[in-house]
């Protein structure tokens, strides 16, 4: 999808639908704007339901201050205008107050973007702006003062966050990633003290490269592959809606009967993944003109070592990932379904998935289908695409239940004797 070719009004409606749809703002909260090539500011209106916004609701404010549209511009449009004047590199501004980021803003702290790789790159340095009255010139100046330091993401004391970027979709990705970091840190703190990555590990992750694969020309697609591409793109979209993926994170792969496999591409927004975006890997070559996920070699080794595994997912959901960024151990023995689906979940050292993919593949099988990698990801394997997806959901929901249970009392796990009975009844060993 060519977002850059969308009309500014359509861009704002599309991004607001995502923000509201994922419970990152309320009916009346938040505002977005885009500066077009003519110098006009397109901005969301004041007092209009964010859950039913249309392109006709978007307001245009010209360079001379003339307002065109059915509504008044957002009451906070002055600080948007100030940012565009003082930061010519900024062409879009996003302001919202999702609960996780709001919780940080009211204790006047900034989420740790060093808990997982790349979050610090996507968000950039994050700073805090002093509190002032919403819509006031003073607030606009307070925000602009922090943006003057060169940052693109600014937390607001007792208010939320503002992101300024080259376009509204890049602003959304930074906003979504910072919100993910906030949720991840909150969840981890309920379990134990979070352990951020140090500079050495961050540098290691930054050197992670795309796999060097030769290309081949795909001149035909079997009905099996077409169906698999359609199913995969639908489940990727579902994963995004279920908050198992973000726009920049999450990989699916699926083995085909001819020995090839298909995999998620690198750098494509997970919400808008289409069947034609997915990459075929055949005889250690990649489909011409496409870049597969950088974890492609790990998927390859898992399939080679496990003929009964037909799908692999790598994801970063905020509840199960909370166990990967602290010393708490995830134990699936909370209800029979969790244990049956997940078994004993191992935790591997950071970097295992991309520095030692063959060794990591050795840790994964249908008797050990879920593995956590410290400060990185969860790896899930299944006999089919839907089986692997089901396991991912169960892992995330189980982790969420454990985190919630921590607030209620001591967790009582299923006993060893009962686990043995489950193993026998379901033939798990």
Residue pairs with C-beta under 8 A, 6 or more apart in sequence:
1 269
1 272
3 11
3 14
3 167
3 169
4 167
6 14
7 55
8 34
8 36
8 42
8 58
9 42
9 55
9 58
10 55
11 34
11 167
11 168
11 169
12 32
12 33
12 34
12 42
12 43
12 44
12 53
12 58
12 168
13 53
13 54
13 55
13 57
13 58
15 32
15 94
15 168
15 169
15 171
15 172
16 25
16 30
16 32
16 44
16 50
16 53
17 53
18 172
18 271
19 25
19 30
19 32
19 50
19 94
19 96
19 98
19 172
19 175
20 50
20 51
20 53
22 243
23 98
23 99
24 30
24 96
24 98
24 175
24 176
24 179
25 50
25 96
25 97
25 98
26 50
27 49
27 50
27 51
28 47
28 49
28 50
29 50
29 96
29 97
30 44
30 50
30 94
30 95
30 96
30 97
30 160
31 43
31 44
31 74
31 76
31 77
31 80
31 95
31 96
32 43
32 44
32 92
32 93
32 94
32 95
32 168
33 41
33 42
33 43
33 44
33 74
33 77
33 80
33 92
33 93
34 41
34 42
34 43
34 91
34 92
34 167
34 168
35 41
35 42
35 84
35 90
35 91
35 92
36 42
38 63
39 62
39 63
40 60
40 61
40 62
40 63
41 60
41 61
41 73
41 77
41 80
41 81
41 84
42 58
42 59
42 60
42 61
43 58
43 59
43 60
43 61
43 73
43 74
43 77
43 80
44 50
44 53
44 57
44 58
44 59
44 73
44 74
45 57
45 58
45 59
45 69
45 70
45 71
45 72
45 73
45 74
46 71
46 72
46 73
46 74
46 75
47 71
47 72
48 57
48 71
56 70
57 69
57 70
57 71
58 69
59 67
59 68
59 69
59 70
59 71
59 72
59 73
59 74
60 67
60 68
60 69
61 67
61 68
61 73
61 77
61 81
62 68
67 73
74 80
75 134
75 135
76 95
76 134
76 135
76 139
76 140
78 135
78 137
78 140
79 139
79 140
79 143
79 144
79 162
80 93
81 140
82 140
82 141
82 143
82 144
83 90
83 93
83 143
83 144
83 147
83 164
84 90
84 91
84 93
86 144
86 147
86 148
87 147
87 148
87 164
89 166
90 147
90 152
90 164
90 165
90 166
91 165
91 166
91 167
92 164
92 165
92 166
92 167
92 168
92 170
92 171
93 162
93 163
93 164
93 171
94 162
94 163
94 164
94 165
94 168
94 171
94 172
94 175
95 160
95 161
95 162
95 163
96 160
96 161
96 175
97 105
97 159
97 160
97 161
98 160
98 179
98 182
100 111
100 179
100 182
100 183
100 186
101 111
101 155
101 160
101 161
101 178
101 179
101 182
102 160
103 182
103 186
104 110
104 111
104 155
104 182
105 155
105 156
105 157
105 158
105 159
105 160
105 161
106 158
108 128
108 157
108 158
110 126
110 127
110 128
110 155
111 126
111 178
111 181
111 182
111 185
112 181
112 185
112 194
112 196
113 119
113 120
113 123
113 126
113 177
113 178
113 181
114 120
114 196
114 197
114 202
115 181
115 184
115 185
115 188
115 194
115 196
115 197
115 325
115 375
116 181
116 184
116 197
116 316
116 321
116 325
116 375
116 376
117 197
117 202
117 205
117 206
117 208
117 375
117 376
118 205
118 248
119 177
119 178
119 180
119 181
120 202
121 206
122 173
122 174
122 177
122 248
123 153
123 174
123 177
123 178
123 181
124 151
124 152
124 153
124 174
125 151
125 153
126 151
126 153
126 154
126 155
126 178
127 146
127 149
127 151
127 153
127 154
127 155
128 146
128 154
128 155
128 156
128 157
129 142
129 143
129 145
129 146
129 154
129 155
129 156
129 157
129 162
130 142
130 157
131 142
131 156
131 157
131 158
131 159
132 138
132 139
132 142
133 139
134 159
139 156
143 154
143 156
143 162
146 154
147 154
147 164
152 163
152 164
152 165
152 171
152 174
153 161
153 162
153 163
153 174
153 175
153 178
154 161
154 162
154 163
155 161
156 162
161 175
161 178
163 171
163 172
163 174
163 175
163 178
164 171
165 171
165 174
169 269
172 247
173 247
173 248
176 246
176 247
176 248
177 246
177 248
180 246
180 316
180 318
183 318
184 318
184 321
184 322
184 325
185 194
185 325
187 318
187 319
187 321
187 322
187 399
187 403
188 194
188 322
188 323
188 325
188 326
188 328
190 322
190 403
190 406
190 407
191 322
191 323
191 326
191 328
191 403
191 406
192 326
192 327
192 328
193 326
193 327
194 325
194 326
195 325
195 326
195 327
195 375
196 325
196 375
197 205
197 350
197 375
201 350
201 351
201 375
204 351
204 355
205 351
205 354
205 376
208 294
208 354
209 294
210 266
210 291
210 292
210 294
211 286
211 292
211 294
211 296
211 297
213 281
213 284
213 285
213 286
213 292
213 296
214 284
214 285
214 286
215 285
215 286
215 287
215 288
215 289
216 282
216 283
216 285
216 286
216 287
216 288
217 288
218 280
218 287
218 288
221 229
222 256
222 258
224 256
224 257
225 256
225 262
225 280
226 275
228 254
228 256
228 262
228 385
229 262
229 275
229 276
229 278
230 275
231 254
231 385
231 386
232 252
232 254
232 262
232 264
232 275
232 278
232 385
233 273
233 274
233 275
233 277
233 278
235 252
235 385
235 386
235 389
236 245
236 250
236 252
236 264
236 270
236 273
237 270
237 271
237 273
238 389
239 245
239 250
239 252
239 270
239 315
239 389
239 392
240 246
240 247
240 250
240 270
240 271
242 393
242 396
243 317
243 318
244 250
244 315
244 317
244 392
244 393
244 396
245 270
245 315
245 316
246 270
246 316
247 269
247 270
247 271
248 269
248 270
249 270
249 315
249 316
250 264
250 270
250 313
250 314
250 315
250 316
251 263
251 264
251 293
251 295
251 299
251 313
251 314
251 315
252 263
252 264
252 311
252 312
252 313
252 385
252 388
253 261
253 262
253 263
253 264
253 293
253 296
253 299
253 311
253 312
253 313
254 261
254 262
254 263
254 310
254 311
254 385
255 261
255 303
255 309
255 310
255 311
256 262
259 282
260 280
260 281
260 282
260 283
261 280
261 281
261 299
261 300
261 303
262 278
262 279
262 280
262 281
263 278
263 279
263 281
263 292
263 293
263 296
263 299
264 270
264 273
264 278
264 279
264 292
264 293
265 277
265 278
265 279
265 290
265 291
265 292
265 293
266 291
266 292
266 293
266 294
267 291
268 277
277 290
279 286
279 287
279 290
279 291
279 292
280 286
280 287
281 287
281 292
281 296
281 299
281 300
284 300
286 292
286 296
293 299
293 314
294 354
295 314
295 353
295 354
295 357
297 357
298 312
298 314
298 353
298 354
298 357
298 360
298 361
298 379
299 312
301 357
301 358
301 360
301 361
302 309
302 312
302 361
302 364
302 381
303 309
303 312
304 361
305 361
305 362
305 364
305 365
306 361
306 364
306 365
306 366
306 381
308 366
308 383
309 364
309 365
309 366
309 369
309 381
309 382
309 383
310 382
310 383
310 384
310 385
311 381
311 382
311 383
311 384
311 385
311 387
311 388
311 389
312 364
312 379
312 380
312 381
312 382
312 388
313 379
313 380
313 381
313 382
313 388
313 389
313 391
313 392
314 353
314 377
314 378
314 379
314 380
315 377
315 378
315 380
315 392
316 376
316 377
316 378
317 378
317 392
317 395
317 396
317 399
319 396
319 397
319 399
319 400
319 403
320 330
320 372
320 378
320 395
320 396
320 398
320 399
321 377
321 378
322 328
322 399
322 403
323 329
323 330
323 347
323 372
323 399
324 347
324 372
324 373
324 374
324 375
324 376
324 377
324 378
325 374
325 375
329 347
330 345
330 347
330 372
330 398
330 399
330 402
331 345
331 402
331 413
332 338
332 339
332 341
332 342
332 343
332 344
332 345
332 398
333 339
333 413
333 414
333 419
334 398
334 401
334 402
334 405
334 411
334 413
334 414
335 398
335 414
336 414
336 422
337 394
338 394
338 398
339 414
339 419
339 422
340 422
340 426
340 428
341 390
341 391
341 394
341 395
342 369
342 370
342 391
342 394
342 395
342 398
343 367
343 368
343 369
343 370
343 428
344 368
345 370
345 371
345 372
345 395
346 363
346 368
346 371
346 372
347 371
347 372
347 373
347 374
348 360
348 363
348 371
348 372
348 373
348 374
349 373
349 374
350 373
350 374
350 375
350 376
351 376
352 359
352 360
352 373
352 376
353 360
353 373
353 376
353 377
353 379
360 371
360 373
360 379
363 371
364 371
364 379
364 381
365 381
366 381
366 383
367 428
367 429
369 380
369 381
369 382
369 388
369 391
370 378
370 379
370 380
370 381
370 391
370 395
371 378
371 379
372 378
372 379
373 379
378 392
378 395
380 388
380 391
380 392
380 395
381 388
381 391
382 388
382 389
382 390
382 391
402 411
405 411
414 422
422 428
423 429
